[in-house]
């Protein structure tokens, strides 16, 4: 039974990774596609490759997810908790994908872990959650909005006397690089979260020790799953992020992507914090768009997105707790 549950955790975790890929494909490429810097299929292929490379670029976030959110019991009880957490996160991903809302797969997973942890009376590492989740969760969109706003103001001032047509073509080309940078950051952040969950399951069953690194097969399988999910596309959310919040031009797309990528790298490599790619790029899009005029941003759409952000952790946690209640009775 234990081996079967380990296999189930790996399969469900990679399924979550796949949904994460198509749910968050818009993060990297929506602005580039909306400004016609890249064609949709080319953009998806580029994002998939960069996701794969980014997923193999580090394990800092994976270690935070694997050891810094909850402490689970050994054996089958711990595996049931992980399965419930993953199913809670997948459910919320599918609901928000169906509604076209760019919610956070990161926070859905963390909410699932906390919900299943509380339902099972496991130890929840609240201090780690505050330091590594809550504070970065608040800071990353604020920095994304302010950074993109300031960078776009600088771009407007620096290029104020340049030929508009040439400037637009230049930024459209530059967007290919900035979109690739966001896709790399997405792999660095989001694929590692799946690695962390699988590591948590392996730790509970004694297949790895706390001081062991993430096994290579875990890295490659997680990188592959998120890349395939990204290439399958997330068109509903792409329309929301690329067009419904604000109609971006190439310069504003470049500014939002550049700032978002910088935030993702600093949070992952410098602070080991699992931040939301979705929150970061969406806030950056709002920040760069606000330099046109505040009314250019469709704040009604933005309000719906923020509502989904607020609900993500408790909603995924509630689903995970309910799944744990059922799974606990059946599997234990």
JOURUR-V627371 format. One record per residue. N is the residue number from 1. RES is the residue in one letter. PSI is psi in degrees with one decimal (NA if undefined). OMEGA is omega in degrees with one decimal (999 if undefined). D_CENTER is the distance of its C-alpha to the mean C-alpha in whole Angstrom. Layout:
N & RES & PSI & OMEGA & D_CENTER
N & RES & PSI & OMEGA & D_CENTER
This chain:
1 & X & -41.0 & -178.8 & 32
2 & X & -44.3 & 179.0 & 30
3 & X & -40.9 & 178.8 & 29
4 & X & -38.8 & 179.1 & 29
5 & X & -36.7 & 176.6 & 26
6 & X & -45.5 & 178.1 & 24
7 & X & -41.4 & 179.1 & 24
8 & X & -41.8 & 178.0 & 23
9 & X & -46.4 & -179.1 & 20
10 & X & -46.0 & -178.7 & 19
11 & X & -46.1 & -179.0 & 19
12 & X & -38.2 & 178.8 & 17
13 & X & -41.7 & 179.0 & 15
14 & X & -30.9 & 174.1 & 15
15 & X & -42.4 & 175.0 & 15
16 & X & -42.4 & 179.1 & 12
17 & X & -40.7 & 178.7 & 10
18 & X & -47.0 & 178.3 & 12
19 & X & -34.6 & 176.0 & 11
20 & X & -41.5 & -179.3 & 7
21 & X & -51.3 & -177.6 & 9
22 & X & -26.3 & 176.9 & 11
23 & X & -38.6 & -174.0 & 9
24 & X & 8.0 & 178.3 & 6
25 & X & -34.7 & -178.9 & 10
26 & X & -28.0 & -177.0 & 11
27 & X & -44.5 & -173.5 & 8
28 & X & -33.3 & -166.2 & 10
29 & X & -7.8 & -175.6 & 14
30 & X & -44.6 & -177.8 & 14
31 & X & -37.7 & 179.8 & 16
32 & X & -38.4 & 178.1 & 18
33 & X & -41.2 & -177.8 & 19
34 & X & -29.6 & 177.9 & 20
35 & X & 1.6 & 179.4 & 23
36 & X & 27.1 & 172.9 & 24
37 & X & -31.2 & 179.0 & 23
38 & X & 148.4 & 171.9 & 22
39 & X & 153.7 & -176.3 & 23
40 & X & -48.7 & -176.9 & 20
41 & X & -40.7 & 177.3 & 21
42 & X & -41.6 & -179.9 & 21
43 & X & -42.4 & 179.6 & 18
44 & X & -40.9 & 178.7 & 16
45 & X & -44.1 & 178.3 & 18
46 & X & -44.1 & -179.3 & 17
47 & X & -38.7 & 179.7 & 13
48 & X & -44.5 & 179.5 & 14
49 & X & -45.2 & -179.2 & 16
50 & X & -34.4 & 174.5 & 14
51 & X & -44.0 & -179.1 & 11
52 & X & -47.0 & -179.7 & 14
53 & X & -45.0 & -179.8 & 16
54 & X & -35.9 & -179.1 & 13
55 & X & -27.1 & -178.5 & 12
56 & X & 3.3 & -172.5 & 16
57 & X & -7.0 & -179.4 & 16
58 & X & 171.2 & 179.4 & 16
59 & X & 12.3 & -175.0 & 15
60 & X & -46.2 & -179.3 & 15
61 & X & -38.2 & 178.6 & 12
62 & X & -40.4 & -179.6 & 13
63 & X & -35.9 & 176.9 & 16
64 & X & -45.7 & 179.4 & 15
65 & X & -41.1 & -175.4 & 13
66 & X & -26.7 & -173.3 & 16
67 & X & -12.5 & -170.2 & 19
68 & X & 3.6 & -177.2 & 18
69 & X & -56.8 & 177.1 & 17
70 & X & 155.9 & 172.6 & 20
71 & X & 117.5 & -174.6 & 23
72 & X & 155.1 & 177.9 & 24
73 & X & 161.1 & -179.8 & 27
74 & X & 157.7 & 173.3 & 28
75 & X & -154.1 & -174.1 & 29
76 & X & -41.3 & 179.2 & 28
77 & X & -40.1 & 178.9 & 28
78 & X & -38.3 & -179.5 & 25
79 & X & -37.2 & 178.0 & 23
80 & X & -39.1 & 178.1 & 24
81 & X & -45.1 & -179.0 & 22
82 & X & -42.3 & 178.5 & 19
83 & X & -44.6 & 179.4 & 19
84 & X & -41.1 & 179.0 & 20
85 & X & -44.3 & -179.3 & 16
86 & X & -41.7 & -179.9 & 15
87 & X & -35.7 & 175.2 & 17
88 & X & -42.7 & 179.8 & 16
89 & X & -42.7 & -179.9 & 12
90 & X & -43.0 & -180.0 & 13
91 & X & -46.8 & -179.9 & 15
92 & X & -37.4 & 176.1 & 13
93 & X & -45.0 & -177.5 & 11
94 & X & -37.4 & 178.5 & 14
95 & X & -48.7 & -177.8 & 16
96 & X & -30.9 & 174.3 & 13
97 & X & -43.6 & -179.8 & 13
98 & X & -34.6 & 179.7 & 17
99 & X & -7.5 & -179.9 & 17
100 & X & 25.7 & -178.6 & 15
101 & X & 126.4 & 179.0 & 13
102 & X & 75.1 & 177.3 & 10
103 & X & 177.3 & -174.1 & 9
104 & X & 117.4 & 172.7 & 6
105 & X & -32.4 & 178.2 & 5
106 & X & -52.1 & -176.8 & 5
107 & X & -26.2 & 173.6 & 8
108 & X & -42.6 & 178.9 & 9
109 & X & -43.9 & 179.4 & 10
110 & X & -42.1 & 175.9 & 11
111 & X & -40.9 & 177.7 & 13
112 & X & -42.8 & 179.1 & 15
113 & X & -43.8 & -179.4 & 16
114 & X & -43.6 & -179.3 & 17
115 & X & -46.2 & 178.5 & 19
116 & X & -35.9 & 178.1 & 20
117 & X & -44.5 & 179.3 & 21
118 & X & -41.6 & -178.8 & 23
119 & X & -29.6 & -177.9 & 25
120 & X & 2.8 & -178.0 & 26
121 & X & 30.5 & 175.2 & 27
122 & X & 168.0 & 179.2 & 25
123 & X & 118.6 & 174.8 & 25
124 & X & 126.7 & -177.5 & 22
125 & X & 78.3 & -173.1 & 21
126 & X & -37.5 & 179.8 & 21
127 & X & -40.2 & 177.5 & 22
128 & X & -37.2 & 179.1 & 19
129 & X & -42.0 & 178.4 & 17
130 & X & -47.8 & -175.7 & 18
131 & X & -43.2 & -171.3 & 18
132 & X & -14.0 & -176.7 & 15
133 & X & -58.6 & -171.8 & 13
134 & X & -50.9 & -178.4 & 15
135 & X & -49.3 & 175.4 & 16
136 & X & -32.3 & 179.4 & 13
137 & X & -37.3 & 179.1 & 11
138 & X & -42.2 & -174.2 & 15
139 & X & -40.6 & -172.4 & 15
140 & X & -45.0 & 176.7 & 12
141 & X & -32.7 & 177.4 & 13
142 & X & -46.3 & 178.2 & 16
143 & X & -39.1 & 178.2 & 16
144 & X & -46.1 & -179.7 & 14
145 & X & -52.7 & -176.1 & 17
146 & X & -41.8 & -178.7 & 20
147 & X & -44.1 & 179.8 & 19
148 & X & -37.9 & 177.7 & 19
149 & X & -48.2 & -178.0 & 22
150 & X & -41.4 & 179.0 & 24
151 & X & -39.6 & 179.8 & 23
152 & X & -36.8 & 174.9 & 24
153 & X & -41.3 & 178.3 & 27
154 & X & -41.1 & 178.6 & 28
155 & X & -43.6 & 179.1 & 28
156 & X & -38.7 & -179.3 & 30
157 & X & -43.6 & -177.0 & 33
158 & X & -34.1 & -175.5 & 33
159 & X & 21.4 & -174.5 & 33
160 & X & -25.3 & -178.3 & 35
161 & X & 5.2 & -178.5 & 38
162 & X & 160.4 & 177.4 & 37
163 & X & 121.7 & -175.7 & 37
164 & X & -41.0 & -178.4 & 34
165 & X & -47.1 & 179.4 & 34
166 & X & -39.6 & 179.3 & 34
167 & X & -43.2 & 179.2 & 31
168 & X & -43.5 & 178.7 & 29
169 & X & -38.9 & 179.1 & 30
170 & X & -44.6 & 180.0 & 29
171 & X & -29.0 & 176.1 & 26
172 & X & -39.5 & 176.2 & 25
173 & X & -40.5 & -179.6 & 25
174 & X & -27.3 & 179.7 & 23
175 & X & -26.3 & 177.1 & 20
176 & X & -40.1 & 179.5 & 20
177 & X & -42.7 & -177.8 & 20
178 & X & -35.1 & 176.7 & 17
179 & X & -39.9 & 177.2 & 15
180 & X & -37.8 & 179.6 & 15
181 & X & -40.5 & 178.0 & 14
182 & X & -41.7 & 179.4 & 11
183 & X & -40.1 & 177.0 & 10
184 & X & -43.7 & 177.7 & 12
185 & X & -34.6 & 178.2 & 9
186 & X & -43.2 & 176.5 & 6
187 & X & -40.8 & -179.7 & 9
188 & X & -35.8 & -179.1 & 10
189 & X & -59.4 & -165.0 & 7
190 & X & -39.0 & 178.9 & 5
191 & X & -32.2 & -179.6 & 8
192 & X & -27.2 & -179.6 & 10
193 & X & -38.4 & 175.9 & 9
194 & X & -40.7 & 175.8 & 11
195 & X & -41.6 & -178.9 & 14
196 & X & -38.8 & -179.6 & 14
197 & X & -43.6 & 178.1 & 15
198 & X & -40.6 & 177.8 & 17
199 & X & -38.8 & 178.5 & 19
200 & X & -41.4 & 179.0 & 19
201 & X & -41.6 & 178.9 & 21
202 & X & -34.5 & 178.5 & 23
203 & X & -40.3 & -178.4 & 24
204 & X & -25.6 & -177.1 & 25
205 & X & 6.8 & 176.2 & 27
206 & X & 11.6 & 178.3 & 29
207 & X & -21.4 & 174.5 & 27
208 & X & 161.6 & 173.9 & 26
209 & X & 163.0 & -178.2 & 27
210 & X & -35.4 & -176.4 & 25
211 & X & -4.7 & 177.8 & 26
212 & X & 150.6 & 173.9 & 25
213 & X & 173.1 & 176.0 & 22
214 & X & 125.5 & 179.5 & 20
215 & X & 147.4 & -177.0 & 22
216 & X & -38.4 & -178.4 & 22
217 & X & -30.7 & 176.5 & 22
218 & X & -44.2 & 179.4 & 18
219 & X & -48.9 & -175.7 & 17
220 & X & -41.5 & -179.3 & 18
221 & X & -40.6 & 178.6 & 17
222 & X & -41.9 & 178.6 & 14
223 & X & -40.0 & -179.4 & 14
224 & X & -43.6 & -177.6 & 16
225 & X & -44.6 & -178.1 & 14
226 & X & -31.6 & 178.2 & 11
227 & X & -43.9 & 177.6 & 13
228 & X & -40.4 & 177.3 & 15
229 & X & -41.5 & 178.8 & 13
230 & X & -43.7 & -177.7 & 12
231 & X & -26.8 & 178.4 & 15
232 & X & -18.8 & 171.9 & 16
233 & X & 155.4 & 176.8 & 15
234 & X & 71.9 & -167.4 & 13
235 & X & -33.8 & -179.4 & 16
236 & X & -50.1 & -178.5 & 16
237 & X & -31.5 & 179.5 & 13
238 & X & -39.9 & 179.0 & 14
239 & X & -39.5 & 179.2 & 18
240 & X & -49.0 & -174.7 & 16
241 & X & -35.4 & -175.1 & 14
242 & X & -25.8 & -172.9 & 17
243 & X & -36.9 & -170.9 & 20
244 & X & -30.4 & 178.3 & 20
245 & X & -49.3 & 178.6 & 19
246 & X & 148.9 & 174.4 & 21
247 & X & 108.8 & -176.0 & 23
248 & X & 149.1 & 167.3 & 22
249 & X & 168.4 & -176.2 & 24
250 & X & -37.5 & -179.0 & 23
251 & X & -44.1 & 179.7 & 24
252 & X & -34.0 & 174.3 & 22
253 & X & -42.8 & 178.2 & 19
254 & X & -43.8 & -178.8 & 20
255 & X & -45.4 & -177.5 & 20
256 & X & -41.3 & -179.3 & 16
257 & X & -40.1 & -178.8 & 14
258 & X & -46.2 & -179.8 & 17
259 & X & -42.9 & 180.0 & 16
260 & X & -44.0 & 179.4 & 12
261 & X & -42.9 & 179.0 & 12
262 & X & -42.2 & 179.2 & 15
263 & X & -42.8 & -179.0 & 13
264 & X & -42.6 & -178.9 & 10
265 & X & -45.5 & -177.6 & 13
266 & X & -44.2 & -178.5 & 15
267 & X & -40.2 & -177.3 & 12
268 & X & -52.5 & -172.8 & 12
269 & X & -41.0 & -175.7 & 15
270 & X & -43.7 & -173.1 & 17
271 & X & -7.7 & -179.4 & 16
272 & X & 30.9 & -174.4 & 14
273 & X & 129.5 & 178.8 & 12
274 & X & 85.4 & -178.8 & 8
275 & X & 166.6 & -178.3 & 7
276 & X & 118.9 & 173.5 & 5
277 & X & -39.7 & -178.4 & 4
278 & X & -50.0 & -180.0 & 6
279 & X & -41.6 & -174.2 & 8
280 & X & -50.5 & -177.0 & 9
281 & X & -36.9 & 179.2 & 10
282 & X & -43.2 & 177.9 & 12
283 & X & -38.6 & 178.8 & 14
284 & X & -38.9 & 176.5 & 15
285 & X & -44.0 & 177.2 & 16
286 & X & -41.1 & -178.3 & 18
287 & X & -46.8 & 179.4 & 19
288 & X & -35.7 & 178.9 & 21
289 & X & -30.1 & -179.1 & 22
290 & X & -14.0 & 177.8 & 24
291 & X & -17.6 & 172.9 & 26
292 & X & -60.8 & 174.3 & 28
293 & X & 152.0 & -175.3 & 29
294 & X & -33.4 & -178.4 & 27
295 & X & -11.2 & 178.8 & 28
296 & X & -26.1 & 177.6 & 26
297 & X & 130.1 & 178.2 & 23
298 & X & 90.9 & -172.5 & 23
299 & X & -21.8 & 176.0 & 22
300 & X & -43.9 & 176.0 & 23
301 & X & -43.5 & 179.8 & 20
302 & X & -37.9 & -179.9 & 18
303 & X & -39.9 & 177.6 & 19
304 & X & -37.6 & 178.2 & 18
305 & X & -45.5 & -179.9 & 15
306 & X & -37.3 & 177.2 & 15
307 & X & -42.9 & 177.1 & 17
308 & X & -38.0 & 177.6 & 14
309 & X & -47.7 & -176.2 & 12
310 & X & -36.7 & -175.7 & 15
311 & X & -18.0 & -169.3 & 16
312 & X & -55.5 & -175.7 & 12
313 & X & -50.5 & 179.5 & 13
314 & X & -36.1 & -178.7 & 17
315 & X & -47.9 & 178.3 & 17
316 & X & -37.1 & 178.3 & 15
317 & X & -39.8 & 179.4 & 17
318 & X & -45.0 & 178.8 & 20
319 & X & -43.6 & 180.0 & 19
320 & X & -40.3 & 179.0 & 19
321 & X & -41.3 & 178.4 & 22
322 & X & -42.6 & 178.4 & 24
323 & X & -40.5 & 179.3 & 23
324 & X & -42.4 & 179.9 & 24
325 & X & -41.5 & 179.2 & 27
326 & X & -48.0 & -177.1 & 28
327 & X & -35.6 & 179.8 & 27
328 & X & -40.7 & 179.8 & 29
329 & X & -36.5 & -175.2 & 32
330 & X & -47.0 & -169.8 & 32
331 & X & -19.1 & -179.2 & 30
332 & X & NA & 999 & 32
